[in-house]
Amino acid sequence: MKRVLKGTLDNVKKMKEVNLIPKVLLLLALGFGIKLFFSCTPSNPDPFEIDYNNLNVTGIDNSERYLAYHQSIDTLYSDAVALKLTLTDTSEFYSASFSKNLMQTLSFPTLRADWSSSYIPRNKVVDIKVITLFDVNESIKAGDDITEHLLYAARDSFDLYHNLSQGISKLNGIQSNDRGSVIVLVLKVSVENTQSQFEVKVTLENGDELSSTTELFTIIES
């Protein structure tokens, strides 16, 4: 009787061992598949190329320590005039190309939870010029080029202003969708007038020139 019982237990043990083999193989295959998936997935795709074809310029509040970056206003303090320049590609070609490339990028096996889209301009910005349409003070008159009186205010460095060349470099670099191609320029001199308005011209390396005229700003004394 003991021999029969022992034989039965041995058979059960062998059957359990046999049944474990497919499970082990399945786990090994799953682990290999996951490793292969992530090894074939790039950290981020190359940025999409765009062509700047639209310029929009608005006024923003620079009277506090932090720029009111997302709020456009029509009334500015005399010592805190700031202009936000937004460069975009509004062409249908860009929209179609972006959608196509996005679907290709998100297709298996390149899908990643931490993937973020980005883009870079084909034709770089080579020059920015700002003309005042109203007198600024006794020495800066309507029609004057005031570009030399402007500084670039970086979003990640609120307490520091930089040369305009750094703002141009920012526009020419890789852009992310949530931030866009935006820079803020601040006027170094005080506006001694009750109104102001500016014309901004952006020249691209292919010779194209984008221009935009701001709305008429009301100036109040700081």
HUCORZI-V18105 format. One record per run of one state. SS is the DSSP state (H for helix, E for strand, C for the rest). FROM is the first residue (numbers start at 1). LEN is the number of residues. If there is no record, write none. Layout:
# HUCORZI-V18105
SS;FROM;LEN, SS;FROM;LEN
This chain:
# HUCORZI-V18105
C;1;1, H;2;38, C;40;8, E;48;3, C;51;3, E;54;8, C;62;10, E;72;2, C;74;1, E;75;3, C;78;3, E;81;8, C;89;3, H;92;15, C;107;11, E;118;4, C;122;3, E;125;8, C;133;12, E;145;1, C;146;1, H;147;3, E;150;4, C;154;7, E;161;2, C;163;1, H;164;9, C;173;2, E;175;2, C;177;4, E;181;7, C;188;7, E;195;2, C;197;1, E;198;7, C;205;4, E;209;5, C;214;3, E;217;4, C;221;2
